[in-house]
Amino acid sequence: MQKAKNGTGTKTNCEDGEDLTINPIDQVKIYLKPKKGMSVSTPASMNIDDEAIAWSSGDDIAMPGSIGDIDTMKGGMATLAGSPINTWSINAGVNGLNRDNLDDILILVKYEI
């Protein structure tokens, strides 16, 4: 796969020879998934590429069998620009995430092809 910048996005030549244009990022959602039977807290300041994550209980997702904050993924949004084909740095700050309770960090990137 070859990548070349196009005026509105990243133009990609696929294996079958078809060109696709991958448009810039539209939306980014971040979820903190707790380990089974546990809850997670959102860090006071967590950034992706120096862009702050805005945590909102409206973005939380209750997993099957959840009770209150137990087994509920904490959700937030960040404003990232550019191509979704990228490498990002994540900074949760000092004592930001508790590895004993955290199972995974999910980053969902919405963009158009």
The first five atom37 places (N, CA, C, CB, O) and aatype in JSON, in Angstrom:
{
  "aatype": [12, 5, 11, 0, 11, 2, 7, 16, 7, 16, 11, 16, 2, 4, 6, 3, 7, 6, 3, 10, 16, 9, 2, 14, 9, 3, 5, 19, 11, 9, 18, 10, 11, 14, 11, 11, 7, 12, 15, 19, 15, 16, 14, 0, 15, 12, 2, 9, 3, 3, 6, 0, 9, 0, 17, 15, 15, 7, 3, 3, 9, 0, 12, 14, 7, 15, 9, 7, 3, 9, 3, 16, 12, 11, 7, 7, 12, 0, 16, 10, 0, 7, 15, 14, 9, 2, 16, 17, 15, 9, 2, 0, 7, 19, 2, 7, 10, 2, 1, 3, 2, 10, 3, 3, 9, 10, 9, 10, 19, 11, 18, 6, 9],
  "atom_mask": [
    [1, 1, 1, 1, 1],
    [1, 1, 1, 1, 1],
    [1, 1, 1, 1, 1],
    [1, 1, 1, 1, 1],
    [1, 1, 1, 1, 1],
    [1, 1, 1, 1, 1],
    [1, 1, 1, 0, 1],
    [1, 1, 1, 1, 1],
    [1, 1, 1, 0, 1],
    [1, 1, 1, 1, 1],
    [1, 1, 1, 1, 1],
    [1, 1, 1, 1, 1],
    [1, 1, 1, 1, 1],
    [1, 1, 1, 1, 1],
    [1, 1, 1, 1, 1],
    [1, 1, 1, 1, 1],
    [1, 1, 1, 0, 1],
    [1, 1, 1, 1, 1],
    [1, 1, 1, 1, 1],
    [1, 1, 1, 1, 1],
    [1, 1, 1, 1, 1],
    [1, 1, 1, 1, 1],
    [1, 1, 1, 1, 1],
    [1, 1, 1, 1, 1],
    [1, 1, 1, 1, 1],
    [1, 1, 1, 1, 1],
    [1, 1, 1, 1, 1],
    [1, 1, 1, 1, 1],
    [1, 1, 1, 1, 1],
    [1, 1, 1, 1, 1],
    [1, 1, 1, 1, 1],
    [1, 1, 1, 1, 1],
    [1, 1, 1, 1, 1],
    [1, 1, 1, 1, 1],
    [1, 1, 1, 1, 1],
    [1, 1, 1, 1, 1],
    [1, 1, 1, 0, 1],
    [1, 1, 1, 1, 1],
    [1, 1, 1, 1, 1],
    [1, 1, 1, 1, 1],
    [1, 1, 1, 1, 1],
    [1, 1, 1, 1, 1],
    [1, 1, 1, 1, 1],
    [1, 1, 1, 1, 1],
    [1, 1, 1, 1, 1],
    [1, 1, 1, 1, 1],
    [1, 1, 1, 1, 1],
    [1, 1, 1, 1, 1],
    [1, 1, 1, 1, 1],
    [1, 1, 1, 1, 1],
    [1, 1, 1, 1, 1],
    [1, 1, 1, 1, 1],
    [1, 1, 1, 1, 1],
    [1, 1, 1, 1, 1],
    [1, 1, 1, 1, 1],
    [1, 1, 1, 1, 1],
    [1, 1, 1, 1, 1],
    [1, 1, 1, 0, 1],
    [1, 1, 1, 1, 1],
    [1, 1, 1, 1, 1],
    [1, 1, 1, 1, 1],
    [1, 1, 1, 1, 1],
    [1, 1, 1, 1, 1],
    [1, 1, 1, 1, 1],
    [1, 1, 1, 0, 1],
    [1, 1, 1, 1, 1],
    [1, 1, 1, 1, 1],
    [1, 1, 1, 0, 1],
    [1, 1, 1, 1, 1],
    [1, 1, 1, 1, 1],
    [1, 1, 1, 1, 1],
    [1, 1, 1, 1, 1],
    [1, 1, 1, 1, 1],
    [1, 1, 1, 1, 1],
    [1, 1, 1, 0, 1],
    [1, 1, 1, 0, 1],
    [1, 1, 1, 1, 1],
    [1, 1, 1, 1, 1],
    [1, 1, 1, 1, 1],
    [1, 1, 1, 1, 1],
    [1, 1, 1, 1, 1],
    [1, 1, 1, 0, 1],
    [1, 1, 1, 1, 1],
    [1, 1, 1, 1, 1],
    [1, 1, 1, 1, 1],
    [1, 1, 1, 1, 1],
    [1, 1, 1, 1, 1],
    [1, 1, 1, 1, 1],
    [1, 1, 1, 1, 1],
    [1, 1, 1, 1, 1],
    [1, 1, 1, 1, 1],
    [1, 1, 1, 1, 1],
    [1, 1, 1, 0, 1],
    [1, 1, 1, 1, 1],
    [1, 1, 1, 1, 1],
    [1, 1, 1, 0, 1],
    [1, 1, 1, 1, 1],
    [1, 1, 1, 1, 1],
    [1, 1, 1, 1, 1],
    [1, 1, 1, 1, 1],
    [1, 1, 1, 1, 1],
    [1, 1, 1, 1, 1],
    [1, 1, 1, 1, 1],
    [1, 1, 1, 1, 1],
    [1, 1, 1, 1, 1],
    [1, 1, 1, 1, 1],
    [1, 1, 1, 1, 1],
    [1, 1, 1, 1, 1],
    [1, 1, 1, 1, 1],
    [1, 1, 1, 1, 1],
    [1, 1, 1, 1, 1],
    [1, 1, 1, 1, 1],
    [1, 1, 1, 1, 1]
  ],
  "atom_positions": [
    [[0.85, -1.16, 0.0], [0.0, 0.0, 0.0], [0.9, 1.23, 0.0], [-0.97, -0.01, 1.22], [1.82, 1.33, 0.81]],
    [[0.63, 2.16, -0.9], [1.39, 3.4, -0.96], [0.52, 4.54, -0.49], [1.92, 3.66, -2.38], [-0.68, 4.56, -0.75]],
    [[1.13, 5.51, 0.2], [0.38, 6.65, 0.69], [0.94, 7.93, 0.09], [0.41, 6.72, 2.22], [2.15, 8.12, 0.05]],
    [[0.05, 8.78, -0.38], [0.46, 10.09, -0.9], [-0.58, 11.11, -0.5], [0.65, 10.06, -2.45], [-1.78, 10.82, -0.54]],
    [[-0.14, 12.3, -0.11], [-1.08, 13.34, 0.3], [-1.9, 13.82, -0.89], [-0.33, 14.52, 0.94], [-1.38, 14.03, -1.98]],
    [[-3.19, 13.97, -0.64], [-4.13, 14.5, -1.61], [-4.71, 15.78, -0.99], [-5.27, 13.45, -1.97], [-4.58, 15.98, 0.22]],
    [[-5.33, 16.63, -1.77], [-5.84, 17.9, -1.27], [-6.77, 17.77, -0.08], [0.0, 0.0, 0.0], [-6.71, 18.61, 0.83]],
    [[-7.64, 16.75, -0.04], [-8.62, 16.63, 1.05], [-8.33, 15.5, 2.01], [-9.98, 16.45, 0.48], [-8.96, 15.42, 3.06]],
    [[-7.39, 14.64, 1.68], [-7.12, 13.52, 2.55], [-5.89, 12.78, 2.1], [0.0, 0.0, 0.0], [-5.06, 13.33, 1.38]],
    [[-5.77, 11.54, 2.52], [-4.64, 10.7, 2.14], [-5.1, 9.79, 1.04], [-4.09, 9.9, 3.35], [-6.08, 9.06, 1.2]],
    [[-4.4, 9.81, -0.1], [-4.75, 8.95, -1.23], [-3.96, 7.67, -1.1], [-4.48, 9.65, -2.59], [-2.73, 7.7, -0.97]],
    [[-4.65, 6.53, -1.12], [-4.02, 5.25, -0.9], [-4.24, 4.36, -2.11], [-4.57, 4.58, 0.37], [-5.36, 4.24, -2.6]],
    [[-3.17, 3.73, -2.59], [-3.26, 2.78, -3.68], [-3.36, 1.39, -3.08], [-2.03, 2.9, -4.65], [-2.41, 0.91, -2.46]],
    [[-4.5, 0.75, -3.25], [-4.74, -0.56, -2.66], [-4.1, -1.65, -3.5], [-6.25, -0.81, -2.51], [-3.66, -1.41, -4.62]],
    [[-4.05, -2.87, -2.95], [-3.45, -3.99, -3.63], [-4.12, -4.3, -4.97], [-3.49, -5.21, -2.75], [-3.46, -4.77, -5.89]],
    [[-5.43, -4.03, -5.07], [-6.14, -4.32, -6.32], [-5.99, -3.19, -7.33], [-7.61, -4.57, -6.03], [-6.62, -3.24, -8.39]],
    [[-5.17, -2.18, -7.03], [-4.92, -1.09, -7.96], [-5.89, 0.07, -7.84], [0.0, 0.0, 0.0], [-5.7, 1.1, -8.48]],
    [[-6.95, -0.09, -7.03], [-7.94, 0.97, -6.87], [-7.4, 2.04, -5.92], [-9.27, 0.4, -6.34], [-6.81, 1.72, -4.89]],
    [[-7.61, 3.3, -6.28], [-7.22, 4.41, -5.42], [-8.37, 4.77, -4.48], [-6.8, 5.63, -6.26], [-9.51, 4.89, -4.92]],
    [[-8.07, 4.94, -3.21], [-9.04, 5.38, -2.22], [-8.52, 6.67, -1.59], [-9.29, 4.29, -1.13], [-7.32, 6.83, -1.37]],
    [[-9.43, 7.58, -1.31], [-9.05, 8.78, -0.58], [-9.59, 8.67, 0.83], [-9.58, 10.07, -1.29], [-10.8, 8.54, 1.04]],
    [[-8.68, 8.71, 1.8], [-9.07, 8.65, 3.2], [-9.11, 10.08, 3.71], [-8.07, 7.76, 4.05], [-8.08, 10.75, 3.79]],
    [[-10.31, 10.55, 4.04], [-10.5, 11.93, 4.48], [-10.03, 12.14, 5.91], [-11.97, 12.31, 4.35], [-9.88, 11.18, 6.66]],
    [[-9.79, 13.39, 6.29], [-9.34, 13.68, 7.65], [-10.32, 13.19, 8.71], [-9.11, 15.18, 7.81], [-11.49, 12.93, 8.43]],
    [[-9.83, 13.08, 9.92], [-10.61, 12.61, 11.07], [-11.82, 13.51, 11.29], [-9.75, 12.56, 12.34], [-11.72, 14.73, 11.24]],
    [[-12.98, 12.87, 11.53], [-14.21, 13.59, 11.81], [-14.48, 13.64, 13.32], [-15.39, 12.92, 11.09], [-14.92, 14.67, 13.84]],
    [[-14.21, 12.52, 14.01], [-14.54, 12.43, 15.44], [-13.68, 11.36, 16.1], [-16.07, 12.12, 15.64], [-13.36, 10.34, 15.48]],
    [[-13.3, 11.58, 17.36], [-12.53, 10.59, 18.12], [-13.19, 10.37, 19.47], [-11.04, 11.05, 18.3], [-13.41, 11.32, 20.22]],
    [[-13.5, 9.11, 19.78], [-14.06, 8.76, 21.08], [-13.06, 7.84, 21.79], [-15.46, 8.07, 20.94], [-12.42, 7.0, 21.17]],
    [[-12.95, 8.02, 23.09], [-12.04, 7.24, 23.91], [-12.85, 6.57, 25.0], [-10.91, 8.14, 24.51], [-13.71, 7.19, 25.63]],
    [[-12.58, 5.29, 25.23], [-13.26, 4.54, 26.29], [-12.23, 3.86, 27.18], [-14.23, 3.5, 25.69], [-11.27, 3.27, 26.69]],
    [[-12.44, 3.95, 28.48], [-11.64, 3.22, 29.46], [-12.47, 2.02, 29.9], [-11.24, 4.13, 30.68], [-13.52, 2.18, 30.52]],
    [[-11.99, 0.83, 29.57], [-12.73, -0.41, 29.87], [-12.2, -1.01, 31.17], [-12.62, -1.44, 28.71], [-11.01, -1.31, 31.26]],
    [[-13.07, -1.18, 32.17], [-12.61, -1.78, 33.42], [-12.49, -3.29, 33.31], [-13.56, -1.41, 34.56], [-13.09, -3.92, 32.44]],
    [[-11.69, -3.86, 34.2], [-11.65, -5.31, 34.32], [-13.0, -5.78, 34.84], [-10.49, -5.77, 35.25], [-13.7, -5.02, 35.5]],
    [[-13.36, -7.01, 34.56], [-14.65, -7.58, 34.96], [-14.89, -7.42, 36.46], [-14.72, -9.08, 34.57], [-14.04, -7.77, 37.28]],
    [[-16.06, -6.86, 36.79], [-16.45, -6.68, 38.19], [-15.83, -5.47, 38.86], [0.0, 0.0, 0.0], [-15.92, -5.32, 40.08]],
    [[-15.21, -4.59, 38.06], [-14.55, -3.42, 38.63], [-15.05, -2.14, 37.96], [-13.01, -3.53, 38.48], [-15.82, -2.19, 36.99]],
    [[-14.61, -1.01, 38.5], [-14.93, 0.29, 37.9], [-13.62, 1.04, 37.66], [-15.9, 1.13, 38.81], [-12.61, 0.75, 38.3]],
    [[-13.65, 1.99, 36.74], [-12.48, 2.83, 36.46], [-12.86, 4.29, 36.68], [-11.96, 2.61, 35.0], [-14.02, 4.68, 36.53]],
    [[-11.87, 5.07, 37.02], [-12.06, 6.51, 37.18], [-11.35, 7.21, 36.03], [-11.51, 7.02, 38.56], [-10.31, 6.76, 35.55]],
    [[-11.92, 8.31, 35.59], [-11.28, 9.09, 34.54], [-10.16, 9.93, 35.15], [-12.31, 9.98, 33.8], [-10.34, 10.51, 36.23]],
    [[-9.02, 10.02, 34.48], [-7.92, 10.83, 35.0], [-8.28, 12.31, 35.02], [-6.66, 10.61, 34.16], [-9.09, 12.77, 34.21]],
    [[-7.68, 13.06, 35.94], [-7.93, 14.5, 36.03], [-7.54, 15.18, 34.71], [-7.13, 15.12, 37.21], [-8.23, 16.1, 34.26]],
    [[-6.46, 14.74, 34.11], [-6.07, 15.27, 32.81], [-5.47, 14.15, 31.98], [-5.06, 16.46, 32.95], [-4.45, 13.56, 32.34]],
    [[-6.12, 13.86, 30.86], [-5.62, 12.84, 29.94], [-5.65, 13.45, 28.55], [-6.48, 11.51, 30.0], [-6.64, 14.05, 28.14]],
    [[-4.54, 13.29, 27.82], [-4.41, 13.9, 26.49], [-4.01, 12.87, 25.45], [-3.39, 15.03, 26.52], [-3.33, 11.88, 25.75]],
    [[-4.44, 13.12, 24.24], [-3.94, 12.41, 23.07], [-3.3, 13.48, 22.19], [-5.09, 11.6, 22.31], [-3.98, 14.4, 21.74]],
    [[-2.0, 13.34, 21.95], [-1.26, 14.35, 21.18], [-1.53, 15.76, 21.68], [-1.62, 14.26, 19.7], [-1.79, 16.67, 20.89]],
    [[-1.46, 15.96, 22.98], [-1.66, 17.26, 23.63], [-3.07, 17.83, 23.5], [-0.69, 18.24, 23.06], [-3.3, 18.99, 23.83]],
    [[-4.02, 17.02, 23.01], [-5.43, 17.43, 22.96], [-6.15, 16.79, 24.13], [-6.1, 17.03, 21.58], [-6.14, 15.57, 24.28]],
    [[-6.77, 17.61, 24.97], [-7.45, 17.11, 26.17], [-8.66, 16.26, 25.81], [-7.88, 18.28, 27.07], [-9.36, 16.54, 24.83]],
    [[-8.89, 15.23, 26.6], [-10.08, 14.39, 26.45], [-11.16, 14.98, 27.34], [-9.78, 12.89, 26.81], [-10.94, 15.2, 28.53]],
    [[-12.32, 15.22, 26.77], [-13.48, 15.73, 27.52], [-14.34, 14.53, 27.92], [-14.31, 16.79, 26.67], [-15.04, 13.96, 27.08]],
    [[-14.29, 14.16, 29.19], [-15.05, 13.02, 29.69], [-16.5, 13.44, 29.95], [-14.4, 12.45, 30.97], [-16.75, 14.54, 30.46]],
    [[-17.44, 12.56, 29.6], [-18.86, 12.85, 29.8], [-19.6, 11.55, 30.13], [-19.47, 13.52, 28.54], [-19.42, 10.55, 29.44]],
    [[-20.4, 11.58, 31.17], [-21.17, 10.38, 31.53], [-22.12, 9.98, 30.4], [-21.96, 10.61, 32.83], [-22.53, 8.82, 30.31]],
    [[-22.48, 10.93, 29.54], [-23.33, 10.63, 28.39], [-22.64, 9.75, 27.36], [0.0, 0.0, 0.0], [-23.3, 9.13, 26.53]],
    [[-21.31, 9.68, 27.41], [-20.54, 8.83, 26.5], [-20.2, 7.47, 27.1], [-19.26, 9.52, 26.09], [-19.64, 6.61, 26.42]],
    [[-20.54, 7.27, 28.39], [-20.26, 5.99, 29.05], [-21.08, 4.87, 28.42], [-20.54, 6.09, 30.56], [-22.18, 5.1, 27.92]],
    [[-20.53, 3.66, 28.47], [-21.23, 2.48, 27.94], [-21.3, 1.42, 29.03], [-20.51, 1.92, 26.67], [-20.28, 0.97, 29.54]],
    [[-22.52, 1.03, 29.38], [-22.74, -0.03, 30.36], [-22.57, -1.38, 29.66], [-24.15, 0.08, 31.03], [-23.26, -1.67, 28.68]],
    [[-21.66, -2.18, 30.16], [-21.46, -3.51, 29.6], [-22.5, -4.46, 30.19], [-20.01, -4.03, 29.88], [-23.1, -4.14, 31.22]],
    [[-22.73, -5.62, 29.57], [-23.72, -6.56, 30.09], [-23.48, -6.88, 31.57], [-23.72, -7.85, 29.27], [-22.35, -7.2, 31.96]],
    [[-24.53, -6.79, 32.38], [-24.45, -7.1, 33.8], [-23.91, -5.97, 34.65], [0.0, 0.0, 0.0], [-23.65, -6.16, 35.84]],
    [[-23.75, -4.8, 34.07], [-23.2, -3.68, 34.85], [-24.17, -3.2, 35.92], [-22.84, -2.51, 33.92], [-25.39, -3.28, 35.76]],
    [[-23.59, -2.71, 37.02], [-24.36, -2.13, 38.11], [-23.68, -0.82, 38.46], [-24.45, -3.1, 39.36], [-22.57, -0.81, 39.01]],
    [[-24.34, 0.3, 38.16], [-23.72, 1.6, 38.41], [-22.43, 1.76, 37.62], [0.0, 0.0, 0.0], [-22.42, 1.56, 36.41]],
    [[-21.34, 2.11, 38.3], [-20.04, 2.27, 37.64], [-19.3, 0.96, 37.44], [-19.19, 3.21, 38.43], [-18.33, 0.91, 36.68]],
    [[-19.75, -0.1, 38.11], [-19.1, -1.4, 37.95], [-19.44, -1.96, 36.57], [-19.54, -2.39, 39.08], [-20.6, -2.01, 36.18]],
    [[-18.41, -2.37, 35.84], [-18.53, -2.9, 34.48], [-19.1, -1.86, 33.5], [-19.42, -4.14, 34.47], [-19.82, -2.21, 32.57]],
    [[-18.77, -0.59, 33.72], [-19.18, 0.48, 32.81], [-17.93, 1.13, 32.22], [-20.06, 1.53, 33.53], [-17.04, 1.56, 32.95]],
    [[-17.89, 1.2, 30.88], [-16.78, 1.87, 30.22], [-16.99, 3.38, 30.31], [-16.65, 1.42, 28.74], [-18.06, 3.88, 29.97]],
    [[-15.97, 4.1, 30.74], [-16.02, 5.56, 30.83], [-15.65, 6.12, 29.47], [-15.05, 6.1, 31.95], [-14.65, 5.72, 28.87]],
    [[-16.47, 7.07, 28.97], [-16.26, 7.59, 27.62], [-15.98, 9.07, 27.59], [0.0, 0.0, 0.0], [-16.4, 9.83, 28.46]],
    [[-15.26, 9.47, 26.56], [-14.96, 10.87, 26.34], [-14.63, 11.12, 24.89], [0.0, 0.0, 0.0], [-14.56, 10.2, 24.08]],
    [[-14.43, 12.39, 24.57], [-14.12, 12.78, 23.18], [-12.87, 13.65, 23.16], [-15.32, 13.52, 22.54], [-12.57, 14.37, 24.11]],
    [[-12.16, 13.57, 22.04], [-10.99, 14.42, 21.82], [-11.07, 15.0, 20.42], [-9.66, 13.64, 22.02], [-11.69, 14.41, 19.53]],
    [[-10.46, 16.15, 20.23], [-10.44, 16.79, 18.92], [-9.07, 16.56, 18.3], [-10.76, 18.31, 19.02], [-8.08, 17.19, 18.69]],
    [[-9.02, 15.66, 17.33], [-7.79, 15.4, 16.59], [-8.03, 15.72, 15.12], [-7.32, 13.92, 16.77], [-9.13, 15.52, 14.61]],
    [[-7.02, 16.21, 14.46], [-7.14, 16.58, 13.06], [-6.15, 15.77, 12.23], [-6.9, 18.1, 12.86], [-5.23, 15.14, 12.76]],
    [[-6.36, 15.79, 10.94], [-5.43, 15.13, 10.03], [-5.86, 13.73, 9.66], [0.0, 0.0, 0.0], [-7.02, 13.34, 9.84]],
    [[-4.91, 12.99, 9.15], [-5.16, 11.64, 8.67], [-5.37, 10.66, 9.83], [-3.99, 11.17, 7.79], [-4.7, 10.78, 10.86]],
    [[-6.3, 9.69, 9.68], [-6.47, 8.67, 10.71], [-5.33, 7.65, 10.71], [-7.81, 7.96, 10.51], [-5.17, 6.89, 11.66]],
    [[-4.53, 7.64, 9.64], [-3.37, 6.76, 9.57], [-2.23, 7.51, 10.22], [-3.03, 6.33, 8.07], [-1.55, 8.32, 9.58]],
    [[-2.01, 7.24, 11.52], [-1.11, 8.07, 12.29], [-0.66, 7.32, 13.54], [-1.79, 9.39, 12.67], [-1.17, 6.25, 13.85]],
    [[0.3, 7.88, 14.23], [0.73, 7.4, 15.53], [0.48, 8.52, 16.53], [2.24, 6.97, 15.52], [0.89, 9.66, 16.29]],
    [[-0.19, 8.21, 17.65], [-0.52, 9.21, 18.64], [0.17, 8.88, 19.96], [-2.04, 9.32, 18.83], [0.45, 7.72, 20.26]],
    [[0.43, 9.92, 20.74], [0.93, 9.71, 22.09], [-0.23, 9.93, 23.06], [2.14, 10.67, 22.42], [-1.05, 10.83, 22.87]],
    [[-0.28, 9.11, 24.1], [-1.33, 9.21, 25.12], [-0.65, 9.53, 26.44], [-2.17, 7.9, 25.22], [0.3, 8.86, 26.84]],
    [[-1.14, 10.57, 27.13], [-0.58, 10.97, 28.42], [-1.73, 11.05, 29.42], [0.18, 12.34, 28.31], [-2.65, 11.86, 29.27]],
    [[-1.68, 10.2, 30.43], [-2.74, 10.18, 31.46], [-2.34, 10.98, 32.69], [-3.07, 8.74, 31.87], [-3.07, 10.97, 33.68]],
    [[-1.21, 11.67, 32.65], [-0.79, 12.47, 33.79], [-0.23, 11.62, 34.92], [0.0, 0.0, 0.0], [-0.14, 10.4, 34.8]],
    [[0.14, 12.27, 36.0], [0.69, 11.59, 37.16], [-0.43, 10.82, 37.87], [1.37, 12.6, 38.13], [-1.47, 11.38, 38.18]],
    [[-0.2, 9.53, 38.11], [-1.19, 8.66, 38.75], [-2.53, 8.69, 38.02], [-1.39, 9.07, 40.21], [-3.59, 8.62, 38.65]],
    [[-2.5, 8.8, 36.69], [-3.72, 8.97, 35.91], [-4.58, 7.74, 35.75], [0.0, 0.0, 0.0], [-5.8, 7.84, 35.79]],
    [[-3.98, 6.57, 35.56], [-4.74, 5.35, 35.34], [-4.3, 4.28, 36.33], [-4.56, 4.84, 33.88], [-3.11, 4.15, 36.63]],
    [[-5.26, 3.53, 36.83], [-4.99, 2.46, 37.78], [-4.98, 1.13, 37.01], [-6.05, 2.43, 38.93], [-6.03, 0.64, 36.61]],
    [[-3.8, 0.57, 36.82], [-3.66, -0.68, 36.05], [-4.36, -1.86, 36.71], [-2.2, -1.01, 35.87], [-4.67, -2.85, 36.05]],
    [[-4.6, -1.76, 38.02], [-5.28, -2.86, 38.71], [-6.74, -2.96, 38.29], [-5.18, -2.66, 40.23], [-7.32, -4.05, 38.33]],
    [[-7.34, -1.85, 37.89], [-8.76, -1.83, 37.5], [-8.97, -1.75, 36.0], [-9.46, -0.67, 38.17], [-10.02, -2.15, 35.5]],
    [[-7.99, -1.23, 35.26], [-8.14, -0.96, 33.83], [-7.8, -2.19, 32.99], [-7.25, 0.21, 33.42], [-6.72, -2.77, 33.13]],
    [[-8.72, -2.59, 32.12], [-8.5, -3.71, 31.21], [-7.95, -3.22, 29.88], [-9.82, -4.49, 30.99], [-7.03, -3.83, 29.33]],
    [[-8.49, -2.12, 29.35], [-8.08, -1.66, 28.03], [-8.47, -0.2, 27.81], [-8.7, -2.55, 26.94], [-9.36, 0.32, 28.48]],
    [[-7.81, 0.43, 26.86], [-8.18, 1.76, 26.38], [-8.6, 1.59, 24.93], [-6.99, 2.81, 26.52], [-7.82, 1.11, 24.1]],
    [[-9.82, 1.97, 24.62], [-10.34, 1.86, 23.25], [-10.39, 3.25, 22.64], [-11.76, 1.2, 23.24], [-10.89, 4.19, 23.25]],
    [[-9.86, 3.38, 21.42], [-9.89, 4.66, 20.71], [-10.61, 4.42, 19.4], [-8.43, 5.24, 20.47], [-10.14, 3.66, 18.55]],
    [[-11.75, 5.07, 19.22], [-12.56, 4.93, 18.01], [-12.4, 6.2, 17.19], [-14.07, 4.67, 18.36], [-12.68, 7.3, 17.65]],
    [[-11.96, 6.03, 15.96], [-11.71, 7.15, 15.07], [-12.71, 7.1, 13.92], [-10.25, 7.13, 14.54], [-12.76, 6.11, 13.18]],
    [[-13.49, 8.15, 13.76], [-14.49, 8.23, 12.69], [-13.93, 9.06, 11.54], [-15.82, 8.83, 13.21], [-13.49, 10.19, 11.74]],
    [[-13.94, 8.49, 10.34], [-13.48, 9.17, 9.14], [-14.19, 8.56, 7.94], [-11.93, 9.06, 8.99], [-14.85, 7.53, 8.06]],
    [[-14.07, 9.18, 6.8], [-14.74, 8.69, 5.6], [-13.73, 8.3, 4.53], [-15.69, 9.75, 5.05], [-12.65, 8.88, 4.43]],
    [[-14.1, 7.29, 3.75], [-13.28, 6.87, 2.59], [-14.03, 7.25, 1.34], [-12.96, 5.33, 2.62], [-13.55, 7.0, 0.24]]
  ]
}
